[in-house]
Amino acid sequence: MLMEKLIKASEETGITTIAIAGGVSANSSLRQMVKEAGQKYNWTIFIPAFQYCTDNAAMIAMAAHYKFLVGNFSSLSVTPYARIS
């Protein structure tokens, strides 16, 4: 699905410089498919080294860590709100 959308976006916009990042870039199958598409469509590809491909959970954990360090806490009675209507 991601590759179909990436190829379509490239065709529709003419963009040939492609970068993937974040947790999705740690997916080895996706990395390989992007590299193969890069060769086929003559794209310039940027994919970070695997050790720099953090997932969202790690980023959320770091944000929580820094809030903890400064004592930024919520009460246990707080109700989560996902902003979905």
N, C-alpha and C positions, 0 to 999 in steps of 0.2 A: 504494500500500500504506500509506504513512504517513498519507495523508489519510483513508483508510477507518478506520484505527485511531484517529485523532484524533477523527473524528466519532462513532465508537462510544463512545469514552471519555467524550466530552462528554455524549452521550445517557444513558449509564449512571450517570454521577456527578452530572450537573446543573451541572458546571463550565462557565462561559461566559467566563472570563478566560483567554486563551490566549497563551502566549509561546513563541517559538522562538528558539534561540540556538546558538552554536557553528558548526562548519563547515557543517552542514546548512542553516542559515539563509542561507547565501550562494547557495543554489540558487534562481535567479530564478523557475523554474516553480513550485517549492514556495511561495515567497513570494507569488506571484500566487494560487495555489490557496487558501492560508490566508486571504488578504484576501477572496477571493470567498466562501469558506465563512463568514467572519466576518460578511459582509453578510447572507448567506442565513439563518444560524442566530442572528443578533443577538449575536455574540461581541464582547468587547472584546479587541482584538489588540495584542500588543506584538512588534515585530520591530526589532532594532537596525539602525542604518545599516550599509550594506554594508561600510564600512571597519572596522567592529568585529566582523565575522563571520570570525574566524580558524579555520583548520582544525587538526586534531589535530597534524599535522606541525609547524606553527609553534609550538604549545605544547610539544611534545616538544623541539624545537630550543632553545627558551628555557630549559627545565629543564636540558638538557645544557650550555648556555652558562654557567649559574650554577654547575653542578658543576665545569666546567672552570676557572672563575675561582678556585675555592678548592682546586684540585688534586685533586679527587675523581675518581680514575681507577680503572678495573678492568684487570686483566692481560689480555693478548691470549689467554690460555688459557681464559678464562671461557666456559662453554657457555650459550647462551641457553635460557631455560626459560619457556614460555608459560602454565604453570599449567593446561593442558588435560588432563583425565583421560580 
